[in-house]
Structures are given as C-alpha cells and as structure tokens.
Amino acid sequence: MAQSIGRVIRLDKDDRQDIQSGKIAAGALQFYRKSTGYCVIPTSKHYNKNIHGRIERIVHDIFVEGKFSTGFC
C-alpha cells in the first residue's frame, strides 16, 4: 500500500528539476506538471470500515511522520 501511495505522490521528474534549479518554487502546485494525485481503493458491499482507518494511519505514519514499519498489515 505504501508503495502504491508513494507512486501517486511522487514528483514529476521535470517538476523536481525545475524546483532544484529555482525555475518554480517548491509548493507552487499551480505550476507543477503533476499537481495532483489520487489514490483510489476499490471496495465492495462487504467493505470493512476498519480499512479506511488503516489507510489513513499508513499515509500519516509514512508521509507525515516519516516512519515506516512492516507491521501495518
């Protein structure tokens, strides 16, 4: 799951180069080639609401807190 989310939020190569060169400011999303990423998780009528909480924890722990653990699942 973490790898899939990471692929979605990864910067475009050209955006990264433009930020490093100072051509665009970091965080100026309106100038990014890839300004948005969507993670879509298919569910069914047997959807377990606990999955939502687990996904939020993964995103928070890795991409906000900078932690990674193999004990997520």
Backbone torsions as a table, in degrees:
resi	resn	phi	psi	omega
1	MET	NA	-45.0	-179.0
2	ALA	-60.7	-39.3	179.3
3	GLN	-65.8	-41.1	178.7
4	SER	-63.5	-43.7	178.2
5	ILE	-65.4	-40.6	179.2
6	GLY	-60.0	-38.3	177.9
7	ARG	-64.9	-36.9	-179.3
8	VAL	-68.2	-41.8	-174.1
9	ILE	-91.6	-1.8	179.6
10	ARG	-62.9	137.9	177.8
11	LEU	-67.0	146.1	170.8
12	ASP	-63.5	141.9	-177.6
13	LYS	-56.5	-43.4	-179.4
14	ASP	-69.3	-36.4	175.3
15	ASP	-61.6	-44.6	-179.8
16	ARG	-60.1	-43.9	179.6
17	GLN	-64.7	-39.8	179.2
18	ASP	-66.7	-35.6	176.9
19	ILE	-67.6	-44.7	-179.7
20	GLN	-63.6	-34.9	-179.1
21	SER	-83.1	-11.8	-179.3
22	GLY	89.0	5.2	179.9
23	LYS	-65.5	-37.7	173.0
24	ILE	-129.9	151.8	-179.2
25	ALA	-82.0	141.7	175.1
26	ALA	-60.2	130.2	179.6
27	GLY	91.4	-6.0	177.8
28	ALA	-84.7	72.0	-171.4
29	LEU	-57.1	-29.7	-178.0
30	GLN	-63.5	-17.1	179.4
31	PHE	-101.9	-6.0	-179.8
32	TYR	-73.0	146.5	172.1
33	ARG	-69.7	-39.0	177.3
34	LYS	-115.3	91.5	-174.4
35	SER	-95.3	-11.6	-175.6
36	THR	-143.4	146.8	172.7
37	GLY	-137.8	141.3	-179.5
38	TYR	-119.3	133.2	171.9
39	CYS	-104.0	120.2	-178.8
40	VAL	-112.3	125.3	-179.9
41	ILE	-116.9	108.0	-179.3
42	PRO	-66.8	143.0	178.4
43	THR	-133.0	172.3	178.3
44	SER	-132.5	-175.8	179.4
45	LYS	-65.7	-14.9	177.9
46	HIS	-96.4	19.9	-178.8
47	TYR	-54.8	130.4	178.9
48	ASN	-97.0	118.8	-177.0
49	LYS	-62.4	-18.9	176.5
50	ASN	-65.7	-26.0	179.6
51	ILE	-60.5	-41.8	-179.9
52	HIS	-56.4	-47.1	179.7
53	GLY	-64.2	-39.1	179.3
54	ARG	-65.0	-42.0	178.6
55	ILE	-63.4	-44.7	178.2
56	GLU	-59.9	-41.1	178.9
57	ARG	-64.6	-40.3	178.6
58	ILE	-61.0	-49.6	-179.6
59	VAL	-60.7	-46.6	-179.0
60	HIS	-63.2	-49.8	-176.3
61	ASP	-62.4	-42.4	-175.9
62	ILE	-83.2	-49.7	-168.7
63	PHE	-96.2	-11.7	174.7
64	VAL	-107.2	-51.8	-177.6
65	GLU	-85.7	-19.0	179.5
66	GLY	77.2	22.4	-179.3
67	LYS	-104.4	150.9	173.4
68	PHE	-139.8	134.6	177.9
69	SER	-138.5	142.4	178.2
70	THR	-81.3	1.6	-177.8
71	GLY	-93.1	22.3	-178.3
72	PHE	-70.8	-36.1	-174.1
73	CYS	-108.4	NA	NA
